[in-house]
Amino acid sequence: MKTINKEQAEKELKKRADTVSADDLQKVTEKQNEIEKKFKTNSSLSRFLEDLNLLFRLIKDYISGEYKEVPWWSIAAIVAALLYVLNPIDLIPDIIPFIGYIDDAMVIAACLKMVEADLLSYTKWKNKNI
């Protein structure tokens, strides 16, 4: 049975983040409903629903220009992680019962860890500007 560890998830995320373009930001926002559905219907991902909402708010505020106090790399990592979840053919294909979404969850967890400081800064800013 194929599995993925933390280091593999981080490596895959970094590799994909390096290729993210401005067009990918638009693509991920257009696919928000599809991504949310995947999170809601899968137990490996459902624990990240609250984080998912935060990630989408950050991306949208970044795109609109309301919040630019985040490095491009963090935005790219978030977009790469969300597009990874959307892709059914990844390190562990989603079609494999029970383990098909484990890699997706690992990539999301790796992303959250990598951009944690930026998410905290954004949350503080958002709370002050509501």
N, C-alpha and C positions, 0 to 999 in steps of 0.2 A: 504494500500500500504506500503510495507516494505521499509524503508530507513536506511541510515547509517550516523552516525555523526562523527566528527573529532576524538573523544576519541575512538570510536569503531574501526576506521581505524588504529589509532596508536597502539591500543592493538593487533589487528590482525597482523599487520606488525611485532611488537616486538615478538609475539609468533612464527611466521613463520621464522623470522630472526635467532632465537635461534636454529633452526633445519637445517640451511643451511650448506652444506658440500662443500668441494673442487670440488666434482663431479657436484654439482649444478652450479658452475661457468662455467664449460664446457657446461653443458646442456643449460644454458641461452644463451651462445654465439652461439651455434648450432641452436637455435630457434630465432635468431635475426630477420630474414626476416619475420617470422610469427608474432612476436611481433610488428615489425614496421608496418606491414599491418593492424593489429588491431588498432594501433594508428592513422594511416592515414585514415581509413574508419569509424571512430567513432568520432562524434563531442565532446563527453565528454573527449576524450583522445587526440584529434588532437592538442589542445593547448599546449600539453607537448612534441611535436615532437622534438623541439630543445633540451629540457632537456634530452630526450631519447637518442639522439646522444651523448651528454656529458656523460651520464651514461655508455653507451656501450664503449666509448673511455677509460673511467676510468677502467672499468672491464678488458678490453683487455691489457691496460698498466700494470695493477696489475698482471694479469696472466703471462705476458711476463717477469715480473720482472723489467721493466723499471721504474715503480713508486710503491714504497712500503710505502710511507709516509702517509698511510691512515690506520686507525684501521680496523681490521678484521670485527668488528661489522658493520661498515659503508658499507663495501663490502657486507656483509651478508644481510643487510637491503635492499640494492639496488637489489640484486639477488632475495630476497624474494618478493619484490614489482613487479619485472618484471615477475616472475613465477606466481604470483597472477593474473596478467593481463591475462596471458596465459590460466589460468584455467577457463573454462566456468561455473563450478559449484563452486561458492564461496558464500560470504555472501548474495549477490543478484545475482541469476543466470543470465548470459548474455542474455539468451533467452527472458527475460521479456522486452517487448517493452518499449522504452523511459528511463527506469530506470536501465536496466540491466548492464550498464557500469558506473553508478554513483559511485558504491563502488570501482571499479577499479581506477577511477579518484581520489577518496578520498585517497586511499592507496598510489598512486603515489605522490599526494600532501603531504601526511604525510611523506613519505620517503624523498622527496626533502627538507622539513623543518628540518627533523632530521639530515640529512647529509650536510646541507647547508655550514657549515664552512669547511668541508672536500672537498666539490666541489669547493669552492673558492680557497683553497690552491692548489688543483690539477690544476685548470684553470690557476693560476699564474705560476705554474711550467711548464705547457704545453706551455704557451705563451713564456716563456724564452727558451724552448728547441725545438722550431719548426725548 
